[in-house]
Structure formats: C-alpha cells, structure tokens
Amino acid sequence: MEGLFTGGCQCGAIRFSVEKLGRRSICHCRMCQKAFGNLFGALVTADQAHLRWTRGQPALFRSSAKAKRGFCAKCGTPLTYHHPGGVELAIGAFDRPDLLEPQVQVNHDKRLPWIDHLFEKPAVTSPEMEAFFASVTSYQHPDHDTAVWPPEDDNDEQ
C-alpha cells in the first residue's frame, strides 16, 4: 500500500508518518498478547526508508533475543515491533486504522482457544452506557497531526 499514512500514541508525545506499507496481519503469539495487553497484536510492515518519526521517538523494550517492542514512555501506547526482517507498526496507532484491515493471521496455533467464537457473543448497549460515553471528555490526541500538543490552553490540566 502506498500513500501517506499518519499515526501516533494516545497522549500525542509520539507521531509518525509512513508512505509505504506491506503485510497487514494479526499475531496470536503470547508476546504480542502481552505487549498489546490484548487478545492479539494487529501489525503492518513498514518500509523503514519511508518511515519518519515526526514528534518524539518510541522507547524500546527487548522482548526476546530477536525482537524489540516500541512504545510511548509517557502513555504506554504500543507502537512498533522490530525484528531482524524490519519493523512493523501497530495498526491501532494509525489515524485511519479502518484503511488497514489485516489480511493474514500469524501464529494461528497460539491463538486463545475461544477467539474463533468471540464475535458470536451478543452486543450489549443501554441508554445509561450511551449517556456515560457521551459525557466523557477525552484527553487523547486527535486522529490527525497537530502543530502543538497538548494544546497550549490545556497545559495546566495535563
């Protein structure tokens, strides 16, 4: 995939842009589950020659003898997976993750035993839940680049 893709961490301390992306996948290995604090990791390979850190840099954690995980040291957002073959970016960290549908599953044999039935579960909503979420004021960085973050008038609250 080619084009300009942007993204960053939840607090806005780290932002990136990339112009060339490769394989979009989800990984079921236990290291990805732990690194993402989730059921799997959703990743897309990035051409390192076209990857730019436009604000900040990820901190790195050596998760194995062959890999490092990049994350925001301020808010903890998982951002990268560095391995001998290159770097992959967390799909959820992109401003438009909807454009990056995973195409393959890796380490499928390591998936949680109930993952194949996850989306068969009922969806639950209620007026109370909707009212609560409508009342939430987000301090999360918006899904687009900003010249300054946090906004100057919000510095006292951060």
C-alpha positions in Angstrom: 0.0 0.0 0.0 1.3 3.4 -0.9 0.2 6.8 0.2 0.7 9.0 3.3 -0.3 7.3 6.5 0.0 9.0 9.8 -0.5 8.0 13.4 0.9 8.2 16.9 0.4 7.4 20.6 -2.6 8.2 22.8 -1.0 11.2 24.5 0.5 12.8 21.4 4.1 12.7 22.5 5.0 10.5 19.5 3.8 10.9 16.0 4.8 9.2 12.8 4.2 9.2 9.0 4.9 6.4 6.5 4.4 6.3 2.8 4.8 2.6 2.0 3.2 -0.3 3.9 3.3 -4.0 3.4 1.7 -7.0 5.0 -1.2 -6.3 7.4 -1.6 -9.1 10.0 -2.8 -10.1 13.4 -0.4 -12.1 15.6 -1.6 -14.5 18.2 1.7 -15.2 19.9 1.9 -14.7 23.7 4.4 -11.9 23.4 2.0 -9.9 21.2 -0.8 -10.6 23.6 1.3 -9.2 26.5 2.8 -6.3 24.5 -0.6 -5.1 23.4 -2.4 -6.1 26.6 -4.9 -7.7 24.3 -6.1 -10.9 22.6 -3.6 -10.4 19.7 -1.5 -7.8 18.1 -2.5 -6.1 14.9 0.5 -5.0 12.8 1.5 -3.7 9.4 5.0 -3.9 8.0 6.6 -0.6 7.2 9.3 0.3 4.7 11.9 1.8 7.1 13.1 4.1 4.3 9.7 5.8 4.2 9.0 5.8 8.0 9.5 9.2 9.8 9.1 10.0 13.4 7.6 13.5 13.2 7.3 14.0 17.0 9.3 12.1 19.6 10.7 8.6 19.4 9.4 5.3 20.9 11.2 3.8 23.8 12.3 0.2 23.2 11.9 -2.9 25.2 13.8 -6.0 24.2 11.1 -8.7 24.4 13.2 -11.5 23.1 16.7 -12.2 21.8 15.5 -11.3 18.3 12.9 -8.6 18.8 12.3 -5.2 20.4 8.9 -3.5 21.1 8.5 0.2 20.7 6.1 2.2 22.9 5.4 5.7 24.2 7.3 6.1 27.5 4.7 8.7 28.6 1.4 7.0 28.0 2.4 3.4 27.2 0.8 3.0 23.8 2.3 0.1 21.9 3.7 1.4 18.6 6.3 -0.9 16.9 7.7 -4.4 16.6 11.3 -4.5 15.5 12.7 -7.9 14.2 15.6 -9.0 12.0 13.4 -8.6 8.9 12.3 -5.0 9.6 9.8 -3.1 11.6 6.0 -3.4 11.9 3.7 -0.7 13.2 0.6 -1.2 15.4 -2.5 -0.8 13.3 -4.4 0.7 16.2 -1.9 3.6 16.4 -2.7 4.9 12.9 -5.1 7.8 12.5 -7.1 5.7 10.0 -6.9 2.1 11.2 -10.0 1.4 9.2 -7.9 1.5 6.0 -5.6 -1.3 7.3 -7.7 -4.4 7.5 -5.5 -7.4 8.4 -5.1 -9.8 5.6 -3.4 -12.8 7.4 -3.1 -14.3 10.9 0.3 -15.4 12.1 1.0 -17.8 15.0 -2.6 -19.0 14.5 -1.8 -22.2 16.5 -1.1 -19.9 19.5 -4.5 -18.2 19.5 -6.7 -18.2 22.6 -9.0 -21.2 22.4 -12.2 -19.2 22.2 -11.1 -16.4 19.8 -12.8 -18.0 16.8 -16.1 -17.5 18.5 -15.6 -14.1 20.0 -17.8 -12.1 17.7 -20.7 -14.6 18.1 -21.2 -13.1 21.6 -24.2 -10.6 22.0 -23.5 -6.9 21.7 -24.7 -5.0 24.8 -25.7 -1.4 24.8 -28.0 0.6 27.0 -29.2 4.2 27.3 -27.1 4.5 30.5 -23.9 3.3 28.7 -24.5 5.7 25.8 -25.1 8.6 28.2 -21.9 7.8 30.1 -19.8 7.7 27.0 -21.4 10.8 25.6 -20.4 12.6 28.8 -16.7 11.7 28.6 -14.2 14.4 27.8 -11.3 12.9 26.0 -7.7 14.0 26.6 -6.5 11.7 23.9 -4.5 13.2 21.0 -6.9 13.6 17.9 -6.5 11.3 14.9 -4.6 13.9 12.9 -1.4 15.8 13.1 -1.2 18.9 15.3 1.4 21.6 15.4 1.5 21.6 19.2 0.3 19.1 21.7 -1.1 19.3 24.2 -3.0 22.4 23.2 -1.5 25.5 24.9 -4.6 26.3 26.8 -4.7 22.7 28.3 -1.1 22.6 29.6 -2.2 23.2 33.2 -4.5 20.2 33.1 -2.0 17.7 31.6 
